[in-house]
Amino acid sequence: MSDISFSLTEYYKNFGIEDSVYKLGEEVLNECSDRFKDIDRISELNQIKVLKAFCDNKVSEACLLGTSGYGYNDLGRETLEKVYASVFKTEDAIVRPQITCGTHALSLALSANLRPGDELLSPVGKPYDTLEEVIGIRESKGSLKEYGISYRQVDLLKDDKFDLEGIKQAINDRTKLVTIQRSKGYQTRKSFSVKEIAELIKFIKDVNPGLKVMVDNCYGEFTDVCEPSEFGADMTVGSLIKNPGGGLAPIGGYIVGTKECIENIAYRLTSPGLGREVGASLDTLKSFYQGLFLSPTVSASALKGAIFAAGIYEKLGFECVPGFKGERNDIIQAVAFHDPNKLITFCEAIQAASPIDSFVNPEPWDMPGYDSKVIMAAGTFVSGASIELSADGPLREPYAAYFQGGITWPHVKIGILNTVQALKNKGLIDIK
Ligand SMILES: *Cc1c(COP(=O)(O)O)cnc(C)c1O
C-alpha cells in the first residue's frame, strides 16, 4: 500500500502537482468517506432501477441499430422511450437526437403545451439564463412572448424557501403551466431536493389541479433515489449531454411525463400530423442506451468530485454553494472567487487537465443565450458536454466558477488538484 502512495505522489508530481497540494487533497478526502458511501448506495439503487427498465422493456441487440430517412417503425427509438418512461416512472417519454440540447427540450415542452393568451409561472425565481430568451424575459425572436404567452415570476424568500402566499396570489385564470427549476443554474441559491419539489407541486395542484407542472431536471438526474417525475410533474426535462447521457450520448434531450403532454411535444417537435412516428435515430441509439446504463455511476463520480471541490475550496477560505457539508441535489459546485483572475485561472486549469484540447487556453466570450461574457473550460469528448469534467462562469460578480462533471472520479480529483496548483503557482492562494 505504501508503495502505491509513493508512486501516486510521483505520478502527481509528474503532472505538475506538488506534495503540499496532494496532501491538502488527502486531508479533504479523509473527511469525505461517509458521504462517498452514501453516494455509492444511491448509484447502486439507480443502477438497479435502470437495469430493471432495460430488462422489463426487453432491450435487444436489434434496438441498438438505428434508422435513416423518415425513421418509421424505429424499434430502438420506441423501446428507448419506453425505458426512459420506466426509469422515470411516467406514462410516456420522448428521447431524440433531434432535440438538440437542454434549452431546446425545455423550449419544446413549453411551446407545445402553451397557447396564445396563456400565462407561464415560475414560482422559484428567475429561470436559467437561456430560458430568458425562450420566454421573452429578454427580447428575442420566436420567444413565447411573441406568441402572446405571458410570464410571471415569484421570487424565493430570503432563506431560499418558496413564497407560498405569493405563489397562490400569482396564479390566475390565464396561468396554465408552472415551471420549476431543480438546479440553481448560474445563481447562488441552493438547488432544490426532490422532496421540496414534490411539496411545491402538491401545493400548486391543490390551488388548481388543472395546472400543468414542468420540472427542469438538468444536472439532477440520479443524484437522489427518486426523480421529480414520480411526484406529479406533468413533464420532467433534461439534456443527454448532461447526467442521463452518461458521457456517451453525442446529442439529445429527453422529456418524460403524461401521455397528453408528450403527445403535444411530439407534434411540435416534428409536425402536426406526423408527431412521434418520424425522426430517424441514425447511429445514436447505442450511445443513448449505454450512456443511460452508465449514468448512475457517472453521475456518482461527478457528485463525489463536487463534494471534494467544496471541501478543498472551503479549506482555502472561499464560499462554496453548496457547502462541503451541504445537501446535494445536482452535480454543480459553485465557488465564489470575487476576482476575475482567480475564476479565469480555475477554468484554465480544468482545461489543462482535460483529455481533449488540454493545450488550449479558454478565453471569456459572448456566448449565445447569455447576457455577460462567459469563460468555459470543456476539454471533452462530446463538444461542450458538461457531464464531462468542465467549468464555466459568467464574468460578473461574484465571479463564481460553476464546476461540474467528470465521468470518472479519479479524473475529477486530478482536475481539482490542478486548479489548486494553478492558483498557487500564480500566487493567488497560500497553502501552509
Ligand atoms: C444546462 C441547463 C439548461 C440548458 O441546457 P443546454 O443543454 O445547455 O441547452 C437548462 N437548465 C438548467 C438548470 C441547466 O443546467
The ligand as an SDF file (V2000), in Angstrom:
LIG
                    3D

 15 15  0  0  0  0  0  0  0  0999 V2000
  -27.7610   23.2310  -18.7660 C   0  0  0  0  0  0  0  0  0  0  0  0
  -29.0660   23.7050  -18.2950 C   0  0  0  0  0  0  0  0  0  0  0  0
  -30.0480   24.0980  -19.1840 C   0  0  0  0  0  0  0  0  0  0  0  0
  -29.8190   24.1950  -20.6610 C   0  0  0  0  0  0  0  0  0  0  0  0
  -29.2580   23.0730  -21.2280 O   0  0  0  0  0  0  0  0  0  0  0  0
  -28.3280   23.2010  -22.5440 P   0  0  0  0  0  0  0  0  0  0  0  0
  -28.1180   21.7980  -22.9210 O   0  0  0  0  0  0  0  0  0  0  0  0
  -27.0870   23.9050  -22.1260 O   0  0  0  0  0  0  0  0  0  0  0  0
  -29.1040   23.9680  -23.5430 O   0  0  0  0  0  0  0  0  0  0  0  0
  -31.2600   24.4780  -18.6640 C   0  0  0  0  0  0  0  0  0  0  0  0
  -31.4860   24.4830  -17.3530 N   0  0  0  0  0  0  0  0  0  0  0  0
  -30.5560   24.1310  -16.4540 C   0  0  0  0  0  0  0  0  0  0  0  0
  -30.8650   24.1560  -14.9970 C   0  0  0  0  0  0  0  0  0  0  0  0
  -29.3160   23.7310  -16.9040 C   0  0  0  0  0  0  0  0  0  0  0  0
  -28.3900   23.3710  -16.0270 O   0  0  0  0  0  0  0  0  0  0  0  0
  1  2  1  0
  2  3  1  0
  2 14  2  0
  3  4  1  0
  3 10  2  0
  4  5  1  0
  5  6  1  0
  6  7  2  0
  6  8  1  0
  6  9  1  0
 10 11  1  0
 11 12  2  0
 12 13  1  0
 12 14  1  0
 14 15  1  0
M  END
$$$$
